């Protein structure tokens, strides 16, 4: 079996710094979307639906649920990407230590 090669994406090597910068950007977007989700939910809670028509009630509840759900989905996608990038940075650091250990043991 051959040694694992360093992963390159479009000529750019994956480094822990790149992973952590990407994680911070993704985390910031996820945090912003979380605040947006909370604001939307509070707005919907403060403004009840004022209709007696069951069709209007059902459609408005469905639209509200859809809006909050889509924003919450975006929140979790960005936060999971941030977590994944942090874990990738840890993996790259561990692999670099292993490569240093094997190269120093070969000398």
C-alpha positions in Angstrom: 0.0 0.0 0.0 1.3 3.5 -0.8 1.4 6.4 1.5 -1.6 8.7 1.4 -0.9 11.7 -0.8 -1.7 15.2 0.2 -5.2 16.3 -1.0 -5.2 19.1 -3.4 -8.2 21.0 -4.7 -7.7 23.0 -7.9 -4.0 23.2 -7.2 -4.5 24.4 -3.6 -3.3 22.3 -0.8 -5.7 21.7 2.1 -4.2 23.3 5.3 -5.5 23.6 8.8 -5.5 27.4 8.4 -7.7 27.2 5.3 -10.1 24.8 7.1 -10.3 27.1 10.2 -11.0 30.2 8.0 -13.7 28.3 6.2 -15.1 27.1 9.5 -15.2 30.6 10.9 -17.0 32.0 7.8 -19.5 29.1 7.8 -20.0 29.5 11.6 -20.6 33.2 11.2 -23.2 32.6 8.5 -24.8 29.8 10.6 -25.0 32.1 13.6 -26.5 34.8 11.6 -29.1 32.4 10.2 -29.8 31.2 13.7 -30.6 34.8 14.8 -32.8 35.2 11.7 -34.6 32.0 12.5 -35.3 33.2 16.1 -36.5 36.6 14.9 -38.8 35.1 12.3 -40.3 32.7 14.9 -40.8 35.5 17.4 -42.4 37.7 14.8 -44.8 34.9 13.8 -45.6 34.2 17.4 -46.4 37.9 18.1 -48.7 38.2 15.1 -51.5 35.6 15.2 -53.5 34.8 12.1 -56.8 36.7 12.2 -59.1 34.7 10.1 -61.9 32.3 10.6 -61.7 30.6 7.3 -60.1 27.1 7.8 -58.4 27.2 4.3 -56.7 30.5 5.1 -55.6 29.2 8.5 -54.2 26.0 7.0 -52.3 27.8 4.2 -50.9 30.4 6.5 -49.7 27.8 9.0 -48.1 25.9 6.2 -46.3 29.0 4.8 -45.1 30.0 8.2 -43.8 26.5 8.9 -42.1 26.4 5.5 -40.4 29.7 6.0 -39.1 28.8 9.5 -38.1 25.3 8.3 -36.1 26.6 5.3 -34.2 29.1 7.4 -33.5 26.5 10.1 -32.3 24.1 7.5 -29.8 26.7 6.2 -28.7 27.3 9.8 -27.9 23.7 10.4 -26.2 23.2 7.1 -23.8 26.0 7.7 -23.2 24.9 11.3 -22.6 21.3 10.3 -20.1 22.5 7.6 -18.3 24.5 10.2 -18.0 21.5 12.5 -16.8 19.3 9.6 -14.2 21.8 8.6 -12.9 22.0 12.2 -12.7 18.2 12.3 -10.9 18.2 8.9 -8.4 20.7 10.3 -7.7 18.4 13.2 -7.3 15.4 10.8 -4.8 17.3 8.7 -2.8 18.3 11.8 -2.7 14.7 13.0 -1.7 13.5 9.5 1.1 16.0 9.4 2.4 14.8 12.8 2.3 11.2 11.6 4.2 12.1 8.4 6.9 13.9 10.5 7.2 10.9 12.8 7.5 8.4 10.0 10.0 10.6 8.1 12.1 11.1 11.2 12.0 7.4 12.0 13.3 6.6 8.5 16.4 8.7 8.9 
